[in-house]
Amino acid sequence: MPRSDQPGRIDAVIRTSDHICIFEFKLNGSADDAMAQIKDKQYAAGYRDDPRQVILVGVAFDWEDRNLGAWRIERN
């Protein structure tokens, strides 16, 4: 589980038997901004002791297209 003293709030977490995917979504921001927030606020820190692979996903929504604009994925 994420730490309760963690700054900020994770937008979404998907847990499978092999992976933990941490998502941050930005509307009219960039996927890089979303990834930077995941790292700056140390969202993955609460999963350090978990044996599953942690995957960080920064997603930018495009308001005009009303769709995903860009995404960035990193393995932690």
C-alpha positions in Angstrom: 0.0 0.0 0.0 1.2 3.6 -0.6 2.4 5.5 2.5 -0.2 7.5 4.3 2.3 10.3 4.8 2.9 10.6 1.0 2.4 14.1 -0.5 -0.2 14.3 -3.1 -2.5 11.6 -4.4 -2.0 9.0 -7.1 -4.6 9.3 -9.8 -4.8 5.5 -10.4 -3.1 2.3 -9.5 -3.6 -1.1 -11.3 -2.3 -4.1 -9.5 -1.9 -7.5 -11.3 -0.1 -10.6 -10.1 3.1 -9.4 -11.8 2.9 -5.6 -12.0 1.9 -2.5 -10.2 1.1 0.3 -12.7 1.0 3.9 -11.3 -0.9 6.4 -13.4 -0.9 10.2 -13.4 -3.2 12.0 -15.7 -2.9 15.6 -17.0 -5.5 17.6 -18.9 -3.8 20.0 -21.3 -0.5 19.2 -19.6 2.2 17.0 -21.0 3.0 13.3 -20.4 6.4 14.6 -19.2 4.7 16.8 -16.6 2.7 13.7 -15.4 5.8 11.6 -15.2 7.7 14.3 -13.3 4.8 14.5 -10.7 5.0 10.7 -10.2 8.7 11.0 -9.5 8.7 14.3 -7.6 6.0 13.1 -5.2 7.6 9.6 -5.0 4.4 7.8 -5.7 6.3 4.5 -6.2 8.0 4.7 -2.8 5.0 3.0 -1.1 5.6 -0.1 -3.3 9.4 -0.5 -2.7 8.9 -3.7 -0.6 6.5 -5.2 -3.1 8.2 -7.9 -5.3 6.1 -6.9 -8.4 7.5 -4.8 -11.2 6.4 -1.2 -10.8 5.5 0.6 -14.0 5.0 4.4 -14.1 2.6 5.9 -16.6 2.3 9.6 -17.3 -0.7 10.4 -19.5 -1.7 13.6 -21.2 -5.3 14.2 -22.4 -5.9 16.5 -25.3 -9.0 18.6 -24.6 -9.6 19.6 -28.2 -9.3 16.1 -29.6 -11.1 14.6 -26.5 -8.6 11.8 -26.6 -5.2 10.7 -25.2 -2.7 13.2 -26.5 0.5 11.4 -25.3 1.8 9.0 -22.8 5.1 8.0 -21.3 5.9 4.7 -19.6 8.9 3.9 -17.4 9.8 0.8 -15.4 10.8 1.7 -11.9 
